[in-house]
């Protein structure tokens, strides 16, 4: 990919500054002594690369976008579009990056850089997931876009990274459920807490939060006097997560009340326990 993977062919800084004198500056908004229309798409593209090399990513995005505007049917327009998406992403202008990446996918769906455009689109959501407390809409959108990379471009060099980021985003959603569940548990809202922990156990069982969710279910059910559910949650912990501290905590909590960690009753946890015994837990 021009400007990213293979490296850019830069003209000298002196030549660029002379060729496009006055065209740069603050996001391309500075006064121009000569209009950009006077320059070739190659010259404007090289100026964009020059600004990108100086980490002036907003200026770089401006020049690449001007190629799309002035020379929409040139070969440089296609190259500039993917570079525009990249530059805007580096500038953390995620909305503009996503827009450029989507246009590239729409205009050039079979191009070799379409996989990278889709990956940039996914990153425009993923890189905004910076803490558990944020709105989870971005996480869902990141998951959907990362899944597209994985499913549509499985042989691309971005598939492996997309899989890793998908798993991390999925774990992030489970973390949000756990955060809310713990909030309810601390305040004695046990039924609401159970609903959150159940989501983790049923829908996010491959994440790092499942063992804690089971332990919190033990705590919540015991607080409500529902010993059969608590014992079954403890039994699942013993079967799948016996080496964890969460199992140790549940074991102490249950046995201190004379209860065993075993499948009891016919509840939703009992069904999961039977599935896990048959090897269909994960």
C-alpha positions in Angstrom: 0.0 0.0 0.0 1.4 3.3 -1.0 2.6 5.4 1.9 2.1 2.7 4.6 3.3 -0.8 3.9 6.0 -0.4 1.3 7.2 3.1 2.4 6.7 6.3 0.5 8.9 7.7 -2.2 9.5 11.2 -0.8 10.9 14.1 -2.7 13.2 16.4 -0.7 11.7 18.7 1.8 13.1 21.7 -0.1 11.6 20.7 -3.4 8.2 20.1 -1.8 8.1 23.4 0.0 9.1 25.1 -3.2 6.6 23.3 -5.3 3.7 23.8 -3.0 4.8 27.0 -1.3 2.1 28.4 1.1 -0.3 25.5 0.6 0.2 23.9 4.0 -0.1 25.1 7.5 -2.9 24.7 9.9 -4.8 21.7 8.5 -4.4 23.0 5.0 -6.3 26.2 5.9 -3.4 28.6 5.6 -3.3 31.2 2.9 -2.1 29.9 -0.5 -0.1 31.9 -2.9 -0.8 29.4 -5.7 -4.0 27.3 -5.9 -3.7 23.6 -5.5 -5.4 23.2 -8.9 -2.1 24.3 -10.4 -0.4 21.2 -9.2 -0.5 17.6 -10.4 -2.0 14.9 -8.2 1.4 13.4 -7.7 2.8 16.7 -6.4 -0.2 17.0 -3.9 0.2 13.4 -2.9 3.9 13.8 -2.2 3.1 16.9 -0.1 0.6 14.8 1.9 3.3 12.2 2.5 5.7 14.9 3.5 3.3 16.2 6.1 2.6 12.7 7.3 6.3 12.1 7.8 6.4 15.2 10.0 3.5 13.8 12.0 1.3 16.7 10.8 -1.5 14.3 10.3 -4.3 16.8 9.9 -2.4 18.6 7.2 -1.6 15.3 5.5 -5.3 14.3 5.5 -6.1 17.7 4.0 -3.8 17.2 1.0 -5.0 13.6 0.4 -8.6 14.8 0.5 -7.8 17.5 -2.0 -6.7 14.9 -4.5 -10.0 13.1 -4.1 -11.8 16.5 -4.8 -9.6 17.8 -7.6 -8.7 14.5 -9.4 -11.5 12.0 -8.6 -10.8 9.7 -11.5 -7.0 9.5 -11.3 -5.0 6.6 -9.9 -3.8 8.9 -7.2 -7.4 9.4 -6.0 -7.6 5.8 -5.0 -4.2 5.9 -3.2 -5.0 9.2 -1.6 -8.4 7.9 -0.3 -6.8 5.1 1.8 -4.1 7.5 2.9 -6.8 10.0 3.9 -8.4 7.3 6.1 -5.0 6.5 7.6 -4.0 10.1 8.3 -7.3 11.0 9.9 -7.0 7.9 12.1 -3.5 9.0 13.2 -5.0 12.4 13.9 -7.7 10.7 16.0 -10.4 12.1 13.8 -12.2 8.8 13.8 -15.4 9.9 12.1 -13.5 11.3 9.1 -11.3 8.2 9.0 -14.3 6.0 9.0 -15.9 8.0 6.3 -12.9 7.8 4.0 -12.4 4.1 4.7 -16.1 3.4 3.9 -15.8 5.3 0.6 -12.8 3.2 -0.3 -14.7 0.0 0.4 -17.7 1.3 -1.7 -15.6 2.4 -4.6 -12.9 -0.2 -4.7 -14.4 -3.4 -3.1 -12.0 -5.8 -4.9 -8.8 -3.7 -4.4 -6.0 -5.2 -2.5 -6.3 -2.4 0.1 -10.0 -3.1 0.7 -9.1 -5.3 3.7 -7.0 -2.5 5.2 -9.8 0.0 4.6 -12.2 -2.3 6.5 -9.6 -2.8 9.3 -9.2 1.0 9.6 -13.0 1.3 9.7 -13.1 -1.2 12.6 -10.2 0.6 14.4 -12.2 3.9 14.2 -14.6 2.3 16.7 -12.2 0.0 18.6 -9.7 2.7 19.4 -12.4 4.7 21.2 -13.0 1.9 23.7 -10.7 3.2 26.3 -12.5 2.4 29.5 -15.2 0.0 30.8 -17.5 2.9 31.8 -18.0 4.2 28.3 -21.1 3.9 26.2 -21.1 0.3 24.9 -22.5 1.3 21.4 -18.9 1.8 20.2 -18.0 -1.7 21.4 -20.8 -3.3 19.5 -19.9 -1.4 16.3 -16.3 -2.4 16.7 -17.3 -6.0 17.1 -19.4 -5.9 14.0 -16.7 -4.3 11.9 -13.9 -6.6 13.2 -16.1 -9.6 12.4 -16.3 -8.3 8.8 -12.5 -8.2 8.6 -12.3 -11.8 9.9 -15.1 -13.2 7.7 -14.6 -11.3 4.5 -10.8 -11.1 4.5 -9.7 -14.2 6.4 -6.5 -14.5 4.5 -5.4 -10.9 4.9 -2.6 -9.7 7.1 -5.1 -7.9 9.3 -7.3 -11.0 10.2 -5.1 -12.1 13.1 -5.0 -8.7 14.6 -8.8 -8.4 14.1 -9.4 -11.7 15.9 -7.3 -10.5 18.9 -9.1 -7.1 19.0 -12.5 -8.9 18.7 -11.7 -11.0 21.7 -10.6 -8.0 23.7 -13.8 -6.0 22.7 -15.9 -9.0 23.7 -14.2 -9.2 27.0 -14.8 -5.5 27.4 -18.6 -6.0 27.1 -18.5 -8.7 29.8 -16.5 -6.3 32.0 -19.3 -3.8 31.7 -21.9 -6.4 32.8 -19.7 -7.3 35.7 -19.2 -3.7 36.7 -23.0 -3.1 36.8 -23.6 -6.4 38.6 -21.1 -5.6 41.3 -22.7 -2.2 41.7 -26.1 -3.9 42.4 -24.6 -6.5 44.6 -22.9 -4.0 46.9 -26.2 -2.2 47.3 -28.2 -5.4 48.1 -30.1 -5.5 44.8 -29.5 -9.2 44.4 -32.0 -10.0 41.7 -30.7 -7.2 39.5 -27.1 -8.3 40.2 -28.0 -11.9 39.3 -29.4 -10.8 36.0 -26.1 -9.2 35.1 -24.0 -12.1 36.2 -26.2 -14.5 34.3 -25.6 -12.6 31.1 -21.9 -13.1 31.6 -22.2 -16.8 32.3 -24.6 -17.5 29.4 -23.4 -15.0 26.7 -19.8 -14.3 27.6 -18.6 -17.6 28.9 -15.3 -17.5 26.9 -14.2 -14.3 28.5 -12.0 -13.8 31.5 -14.9 -12.7 33.7 -16.9 -16.0 33.9 -15.3 -17.4 37.0 -15.9 -14.2 39.0 -19.5 -14.1 37.6 -20.1 -17.6 39.0 -18.7 -16.7 42.4 -20.9 -13.5 42.5 -23.9 -15.7 41.7 -23.0 -17.9 44.7 -22.9 -14.7 46.9 -26.2 -13.3 45.4 -28.1 -16.6 45.6 -27.0 -17.2 49.2 -28.1 -13.7 50.1 -31.5 -14.6 48.8 -31.6 -17.9 50.5 -31.6 -19.8 47.2 -29.1 -22.5 48.2 -29.7 -24.9 45.3 -28.7 -22.2 42.7 -25.7 -21.2 44.9 -24.5 -24.8 45.2 -24.9 -25.4 41.4 -22.9 -22.2 40.6 -20.2 -23.4 43.0 -20.2 -26.9 41.3 -19.7 -25.2 37.9 -16.8 -23.3 39.3 -15.3 -26.5 40.7 -15.6 -28.3 37.4 -14.2 -25.5 35.1 -12.3 -23.1 37.3 -11.0 -25.1 40.3 -7.5 -23.5 40.1 -8.9 -19.9 40.5 -9.3 -17.9 43.7 -12.9 -17.4 42.8 -13.4 -21.2 43.3 -11.6 -21.0 46.7 -13.8 -18.1 47.8 -17.0 -19.9 46.8 -15.8 -23.1 48.4 -15.2 -21.4 51.7 -18.5 -19.5 51.5 -20.6 -22.6 50.8 -18.9 -25.0 53.2 -19.1 -22.5 56.0 -22.8 -22.8 55.8 -22.7 -26.6 55.6 -23.4 -26.7 51.8 -21.7 -28.7 49.2 -20.6 -27.6 45.7 -22.9 -29.9 43.7 -25.7 -29.7 41.1 -29.0 -29.2 42.9 -32.5 -28.7 41.6 -33.6 -27.9 38.1 -32.7 -24.4 37.3 -30.8 -22.6 34.5 -27.5 -23.2 36.2 -28.3 -27.0 36.5 -28.7 -27.1 32.7 -25.3 -25.3 32.2 -23.7 -27.7 34.7 -24.9 -30.8 32.8 -23.7 -29.3 29.6 -20.3 -28.6 31.1 -20.0 -32.2 32.3 -20.5 -33.3 28.8 -17.8 -31.1 27.5 -20.0 -28.4 25.9 -19.3 -25.7 28.3 -16.9 -23.7 26.2 
